Amino acid sequence: MEIVSAVSGCSNTGRCFLVKGNANQGGPPLKLKQVGRVKLFKNLAPPLIAAFVALSPICSTPALAQTVDIQRGATLFRQACIGCHDGGGNIIQPGATLFTKDLQRNGVDTEEEIYRVTYFGKGRMPGFGESCTPRGQCTFGPRLKEDEIKLLAEFVKLQADQGWPNIASNDD
């Protein structure tokens, strides 16, 4: 806000100013306190509006949540699966890749089936679920929680549907 000139008609000449934009509106001159309030409002308004918009339901879109889930799924995949399934392949059993054609041929082309195989294992793939049995079919390494396996199943299905594009590496 820019002060254009002092107003001589004000009863308190040292504290009354004509503010740019105020004269054009035909309103009375603003007193110094009012000028301070206007400045304060103009300085606070943008951050307050930004905070309001950021916290509003408009910004918490499903797309944002889905992006976070995909990133978490990719992290879990790098931690638990990439040793055998790098790029969607399978270094142990070439006919059981994570590409759509192999998933369909093996009857594992839905998120639910991918979840089931990841949790309990199938063939040469060990299960990773916390309650996986029998012991010989399950991983001897760390087990995954149900919500983590759900994220993995969603991630694998999404990647399979997209032909396994490169997984961006984040420093985890």
Buried (B, 14 or more C-beta within 10 A) or exposed (E): EEEEEEBEEBEEEEEBBBBEEBEEEEEEBBBEEBBEEBEEEEEEEEEEEEEEEEEEEEEEEEEEEEEEBBBBBBBBBBBBBEEBBBEBBBEEEEEBBBBBEBBEEBEBBEBEBBBBBBBBBBEEBBBBBEEBEEEEBBBEEEBBEEEBBBBBBBBBBBBBEEEBEEBEEEEE
